[in-house]
Amino acid sequence: MQSFEGRVAVVTGGGSGIGEALCWRFASEGAKVVVADVNEAEAARVAQALKDAGHQALAVRTDVTKGDQVEALAKAAVDTFGSIDVLCANAGVVPSGRYRPVWEYPVEDWKWSFDVNMMGVVNSIRSFVPRMLEQRTEGHIVVTASIAGIVSGSASVAYGAAKHAVLRITEGLYAGLKERNSKIGVTALIPGLVNTKIYQSERNRPQELQPEGGALEETQELKAVADKMYSGALSPAEAAGIVVDAIRTNQLYAITTTAFDEAIKARHTAIQNRGNPQFATLLEMTKRDIRSGEMKAQ
């Protein structure tokens, strides 16, 4: 797909961060945009801003963990704009307390992470792909994975495990569509550090998945380190540009940074050699990500 003029793009998690940037980028390329988000006010804000700028947009409040709501989203997109050309399954959350050991994660964190990060993608694929295949036209599906889905270690395990699953699902989608000679391309967006609200996800955690005693707060020291790192991270608009380039080149793996290449190679080499990995900490890897961004900007 080279042109987005007149196309219809649906973006889950479109109310902020990378999702919001994708909405603006597709609109600037001439697409009609469906902004889906669990936060109804944020979805409405983005859609209204797009309309005020002269673009065609629709806001749909969508909890991607609910299959019936994702089905309603797909129907609304077709009913309003007539087709679905691009789907960005982008909604995601990170449970707080990401530096705790794996055995201390409450069940609620596992359920919330997998419900949104993994089942949100599954629900999107189930509702959108059949409709896109029926159109028999060119299309593209973008699934937001994460660098946490290809590197490993002791931190953010509930999030990283879900993103590992997301990458496997995306690869399966790519292979399945290719085997059927489909005109639908697939991209796994694999962000490193991006300056978004992903680490403020607790604001959207449903009450029934609140762990006993409430969500674990990060220490002030870790918050300060994170704030400093994120202030110099890749912008959502830059990530959206990488997505558009990947769609145009029909690229499966769209990794936003080279800072994790060493960690990716080390992990896969250890697997291939039947050896034990030497994991860098999440802080070490994200600091490398920041340094690479600073060097790129110079």
N, C-alpha and C positions, 0 to 999 in steps of 0.2 A: 504494500500500500504506500503510494507516494504522496497522494493528495488527501487532505481531510476536508476539503471544501464540500459542503452539503452533507457530510457524513453525520452519523449520530454516535456520540460517545457517552457511555455510562460509566460513572466513577463512584465506587463505594468508598466510604471514608473521605468523601469529597468536601467536608466542611472545614478542613484545616490541613496544614502540612503539605505533604507531597500530593495528596488528593486534591486539595484546593489549587495547587500549582498546575496540576494536570488539567483541571477544568479550564483554567485561564489559557493554558497553552493550546489546548484543542480548540477553544473558542477563537483564539487569535488566528488559528489556521483555517477558520471558516466552518468549524463543526457546530452542530447543535448539541448541547450538553445537558445530561441528566445528572444532577448533583444528589447523591444518596448519602445519608449519614444518620447514625443513631441519634445524634443531637439535632433535633428538628430546627431549632433556631439557627444553628450554624449552617445547615443546608440551605435554609431560606435566605440567610444573609449572603451567601456566595451566589446563589441563583439570582437574587435581586441585583447584586452588584454587576453581574454579567449582563443582565437585561439593561441596566442603566447605561452600560458601555456599548449598547447596540447589538448584543448577541442574543441568540435564542437559547433559553435555558428553562429547566424544570427542576424543582426541588421535590424529593420524595424521602420522607422519614423512613429509614430502613434499618432494622436490627438484623444484621446478616446471619446471626445465629438461628433465626427463625425462617425455616424454609418457605412458609407461606408468605412472609413479607418480601423475600427475595423474588418469589414468583410474581407477586403483585408489582414489584419494581420493574421486572422485565415487561409485564403487560402494559404498565403505564408508559414505558419508553416507546413501545410499538404503537399504542393507541394515540400518543401525542405526536410523535415524529415519524411514524411509519416503518421504521426499521431499527436494527441495532448493528452498527458497523465495528465499533470498538468497545470492548468491555475492559475496565480496569478493576480487578478484584483487589482492592487496596486497603480495605479496613483492617486495622490491627491494634493490638494493645500489648503493653508490657506491665505485668504485675510488679508492684513496688517490692523493695527488699531484694533487689537482683543480685546482691553480693552474698546472700546467705548460702549455706551449704544445701545440697539437693535434698537431704533428709529432713530439712526444716520447712520446706514448702508445704503449706496447708493444701488439702484437697481442692479447696475452692479456687486457689491460684491455678492449679493444673486444669481444672474444668473451664475456667474463664478463658485462659490462654488458648486452649485447644478449641473451645467453642467459637471464639472470634477468629483467631488466626488461621485455623485449619478448616473447621466446618463452615466458616464464612466463605472460604474459597470453594469448598465442595458444593455448597448450596448455590453459589453463583454459577459454577460450571453446569450443574444440573438444570438450572432454569434458563440460562442464556445460550449454551452451546446448541441444543436442539433447534431453537429459533433461528440462530445464525446459520446453521446447516441448511435449514429449510429455505432460506433466502437464496442459496446457491450463488452468493456474491462474495466478493473479496471482503475479508474482515480480519480482525486481530484481537487477541486476548492478552492482556498484561496482568500478571499475577505478582503482587509485591511480596517477595520473599525477604531475605535479609542475609547479611554477611554472617549472622549468627546461625544461619542454616547450612553453612559450609565450613565454618571453623568450630572449634569446641573448647571446652575447658570447664571451670567450676562455676562461672557466673552466668546469670540469666538463663538458668537451665530450663525452666518452664516455658519461657519464650523461645529459646533456641531449639528445643525439642519440637515445638509446634512448627517452627520455620523449616527445620529439616524435613518434616512431613510435607510441608507446602511445596518445597522444591521437588520432592519426589513426585507429588501429584502433578505439578506443572510439567515435569519431564514426561510423565505418562500421558498427559493431554497432548503435548507436542507430538509424541510418537504415534498416538492413536489417530490424530488428525492427518499426519503425514502418510500413514499406512492407507488411509482412505482417500488420498489425493485431494484433500480438502483445500479450499482457497483461504482457509483461516490460518493465519500465522499465530505464533505463541512466543511471548517474551516473559522471562523471569527477571523482574527488577530486583537486583541484589544490592541494596544500599549499604554503605558503610555508615559513617556518622553523618547525619543530616539534621539541620537545625529545625526541628519540629517539636510538637507537643507530645510525642509518643511516650515520653517518660512522665507525662502528667495524665496517663491513661486512667488512673484511679477515679478521676472525675466522672467517668462513664461506667464504672463497675455497677452492675445491678445489685440491688439490696440482698437478693437471695443468695448471691455468691460472695457476700462479705464474710471473711474468715472470723472466727470467734476472737473477740478482742480488737477487731478492726484490722485494716491493712497495715503492714509493717512500714514505718517511716524510715527513710534513709537518714543517716547521720548528717549533721550540718557539714562536716568535713567532706563527705562524699557529694553532697549537694553542691558545695562550692566548686569542687573539682569538675563535676558534670557541667555546671553553668559556664565555667571557663572554657571547657572543651567545646560545648555546643555553640558558644558565641563565635567560634572560628570555623564551624563546620560548613559543609556543602549546603548551599541554599536549596529549598524545595524547587525553585524555578530551574536551577541547574540540573537537579534530578529529573524534572519533567522534560528538559531538553534531551537528556540521555535516553529517556523512554521514546520520544518521538524519533530520534535517530535510529534506535533499535527497531522500531516498527518499520521504518523506511528500508532498512537493510535486512529485515526479517531475521533478526538476531535473537537467539534463545537466551543466552546469558548476558544480561546488561548489568555489569558490576560497576559501581560508581567510583571506585578507588583502587589504586594499586597497593595501598598500604598493608593489605592483608595477604598479599601474594605469597610472602614467605611462610605465613602460618598455614595457608591452604596447601602449599606444596609439602610442607613438613608433615602435615597430617596424612595426606594421601600417600606420601612416601613410606611412612610408618605402617600404614595399612598394607601397602603392596609388599613391603619387606617383612611382614608379620612381626613387626617390632613394636616397642612401646613409644607413645608420643611424648614430646616435650611441649606441653601447652604453655603458651604465653598467657598472662592474665588479660582479662578484658580491658583493664585500665591501660596496660602496656600497649595493646593493639590499638585502642582508640587514640592514645597519645600519638602513635605513629600515623594514624589517619589524619589527625590535626596537623602534624608536622608536614605531611605530604601536601595538604591543602594550602598551608602557608607558603611552602616552596613553590607550588603551582602559581600562587597569586603574585609572587615576586617577579 
